[in-house]
């Protein structure tokens, strides 16, 4: 399954002998599925059905669905919405007066305005053909929306893999510095302990052992290993695709935690520590870049 962004837009128009349906769908980021529908009165009976259709295509995001219906012709039961038509004419005159523009009425376009032709309500159900038309238009618009979101998701995927490659590169550089840093830290501890214990009798071998224990506590082997494992898992998930937003958000938290621990353990290792700190901060910056982009994924 392709990786999808939560941001997208699509509009589809479909017609049959009953008229024209326009389905417009927009989506932006949201923690869950936040669905809003805007449907004309004559189609309100289809709202539960349409909500079910949307849930088959979209699992996360703030989704705005707008459906409009233009009847093929005015039936005997339909009537012109005079107040709305008069408001339309008044708005044209006001535009001419205030903005000095030429605004000629277009009756054909006016009749396409939602609500301009009043339809009978509550007397009988809409025909099955109209339901099929509405559902078909919505499904086509949702399909187009997902094409848009998958295209953007593919771009995000490449960006995330690039940042992740930089994290692995930094982790490998830290790995090269790890052993010399531990040895440096051990030697420094031996010197400090010797100074503190000056004049106090202590077995040199015991002194070396204590320094080695303290140095081992500052070793970053485990944290570095987990960071590299998480980085590899990130690539696996990106290649797999699907609904990854929440999984990747959790993974970024874990990668950030390991990097913080690496930085805290290597803060007092002299020049080697400074090099590790620079690499660790660069890794943290890339983790944050990934986390920001993950918020855009379904």
Beta strands, then each sheet from edge to edge (+ up, - down):
strand 1: 8-16
strand 2: 19-28
strand 3: 33-39
strand 4: 61-71
strand 5: 79-80
strand 6: 117-118
sheet 1: 1+ 2- 4+ 3+
sheet 2: 5+ 6-
end
